[in-house]
Amino acid sequence: MNCTLTIVRYPKYLGFAGFLSMALFRLPLAFNKRIGFWKLLGCGKNGSFDIHPDWRQWGVLTVSSHQSPVSRLNKSYKQPITNHPHIYGSLIAGWYKFFGCEVWTILLEPIEGHGTWDGKEAFGTLPKQTDYKGLIAVLTRATIRLNKLKSFWQNVEGVAAKTDEAPGFITSIGIGEVPFIKQATFSIWQSKEHMKQFAYRMQEHAEVIRKTKKENWYSEDMFVRFKPIATFGTLNGTNPLEGKL
């Protein structure tokens, strides 16, 4: 099983095209036989985990049981992989090209996890733990109970601000399906141990985890770890994994 996450940044004053894409892309994704699960995503301010949306930055996540297109591409291929129609189809690839989007795509192999997304094991049935120790990506997502929204946002913003300082941290992106309510964080770390040190030993984050369970903030949640396979393109002028894969 393969997962593809693409983050696109629209030129200034063209963020409306990203908003429009959230409706238009549903049809080609729904009828794409190679894709078993997909989500169209918004991003927090400047791509961070923030209550305020970034109208220029948007995302697409897909899961497929088919062979990843990256295995069929020559390593000298220089264009963003979203220009290759095998992933999303020609309409979506052409849309990004037409609006001059900056595109960053990462291909991932789900290796560990638990929980559901819209009642589904979106990434297949996964073990909770493996002996994998290399570069790791993490997706944490949840549907927040309406009566817990205030508690959630009061507590998580401080933790998000400290992420950049954590040892082994490479990058993170705040994404979500529904503003304020259905939220997720995608982050990349040098190793599982670095990620665990932040998650369980950083006092503020550990306290949020404790409150999450005690106060029952979520009606549904999911936590999945991935092995990064390949990455193409740039986001804000750089590829966060350049030279790391």
N, C-alpha and C positions, 0 to 999 in steps of 0.2 A: 504494500500500500504506500502511496506517495501523497504528500501534501505540498501545495504551492501557495505561497503568500506573496502577493504583489502590492506594493505601496506606491501610489502615484502622486506626484505633486504638480498641480496645474499652474500655468503662468499667472502672474498677477492680473486680476480682474476677470479671470476665466474660471473661478471657483464654481460658478453656476453650472458649468458643464459637469463637474463632479457630482453635484446635487442631482442633476438630471439623470446621470448615469445610474444612480441607485434604483431608478424605475426602469430604464431602458435595458439594462444588462440582465434583468431577471429572465427574460424570454430565451436568449441564447444560452444562458447557463442551464436553465431547466431542461432544454432540449439537447444538450450536449451529452451524448451517450458515454463519453469517457469519464464524466464527472458524476460521482455518486453522492457528494455532499458539497454544498457551497454556501458562502455567506458574503454579502456586500457590506462593507464596513466604513464607518466614519472614523476620524481621528481627533484626539484632543489637541488643544492649542500647541502649535509648533511640533505636532506629532507626539507630544508628551501625554502622560496620564493626567488629564486636566478636565474639569467640569465644563470648561468653555470649548466649543468645537473649533476645529481648524477647517475653514471652508475651502481651502486650497488642497488639502491632503485627504486622500481616500484610499480604500483598500479592497482587495478581493482575495478570499481564501477558498481553495478548492481541495477536495480529497478524491483520489482516483485509485482504483485497484489495478489500472493499466500501467505498463512500463512508462517511466517518466521520459518526457521528450529530451531531457538533458543527456540521456544515455545515447541518443541518436545524433547529437550535435558535436561537431568538431570543436576542440578546445580553442581554435583560432577564431571562432565565431564571435564577432565584436558587437553586434547589435543587442539591445535589451531583449531578453527572451520573450517578452510580451509581444514582440513583433512577429513571433513565430506562432501561426494559427493553431498548432496542435494543442496548445494549452487551453485557451479560452475561446477560440474561434476567430474568424476574420473580422467580425463586427467590432469586438472589443479591442483587438489589436489595432485595427484601423482608427478607432476612436482616439486612442492615446496618441497615435502618430499625428492625426489631423489637428489636435489641440496642442501639440508640442509639449506634451507632458514629460517631466522627468520621471523615470520608471526604475524601481528597484524590485527585483524578484529573488526570492530564496526558495529553493527546493529542499524538502525536509522528509525524513523518515521517522514516523512515530515509533517510539521505543518503550515508553513507560507512561502510565497514567491511570486516572480513575474519574468517574463522574460522567454526566451526560450533557448534551447540547440539544435543546428542543426534544428531550426524551430519547435521544439516539446516542449510541456509542459511535460518535462521528468518525473517529479514527480507528475503528475496529476494537476488538477485545485485546487489551494490553495488560501486561504484568505491571504490578505496582513498582517493582524494583528490578533492575538488571545490573550486571557488572560493568556496564559501559562507563568509561572514565574520561572520554575526550571532550572536545568542544561541544557545548550543549545549548539548545534553544528551549525556551519554556513558554507555554501558553497557559495563562490563568484567566478563566472567564466565569462570570456569574450573572444570574438574574436577581436583582436586589428587590427585596420586599418593599412595597411602597411606604410602609410605616417605619422602615429602617433607613430610608434614603438620607435623612439628616445625619444620623450616626455614621453611616458609611463615609460620606464625603467629608465630614469633620475629621475623621481619623486617617484616611488614606492619603490625603494630599501631602501631609508631612513626611510620610514614608516615601512617597514617590520622589520628593525633593532630595532625599538622601541616597537614592539608588546610584546616581552618577559617581558618588564617592566610594562605592563598595569595591574592595579588591576583586579582581577578576571580571569585573563588569565590562562588557563590550558595547552594547547598545540596547535600547528598549523603545517600544512604540505603544502608545495608548490607543486602543481601537475599541469599537463598539457597534452594536446593531441598532440600539435605540438609545438616544441621548438620556443620560442620567441613570437609566434603569438596567440595560443589558450592556455590561462593560467587560473589557478584557485588557490584559497586558501581555505583549509578546516581548520577551527579552532574550538576549544571547550572552552566554558566560564562557569563560575560558575552560571551566570544568564544572562537574556536578558538585564538587566539594566547595568551590567558590560560591555557587548558587545557594547551597545549604547554609553556609556561614552567614550569608545575608538574610536568608529566610527565617532561620531559627535562632541565630545568635545575636542578631541586631535587635536591641531591646524594643524599639518602636514597632518593628515589623512583627516580632513575636507577640507583642501585646495586641496588635490588630488581629492576628490569627486566633488568639485566645478569645477576644470579644466576638469575633465572627461565629465561633461555635457556641459560646455562652448565650449570646443574644439572638442567635438564629437569624442572621441578616439575609440569607439567601434562600430563595425558593428552589434554585437549581444552581449547581456549580460544576466546574470541570477543571482538571489540572493535568496537563500533558507535557511530556518532555520529548524532544526530537533530536535526532542526529542531523546536523546540516550537511547537505550533499553538494550543493552548488549554489552560486549566487551570481547575478548579472545586473548590470546597470548601476545607477547611483541614486542617492537620496541626499538632497542639500549639498550636492557636489562631490560626495564621497561614497565609496562602497565600504560599509563597516567591516566586512570580512575580507577585504583585499589582502591577499598574501597569507590568509589564515587557514585556508582549505587546501 
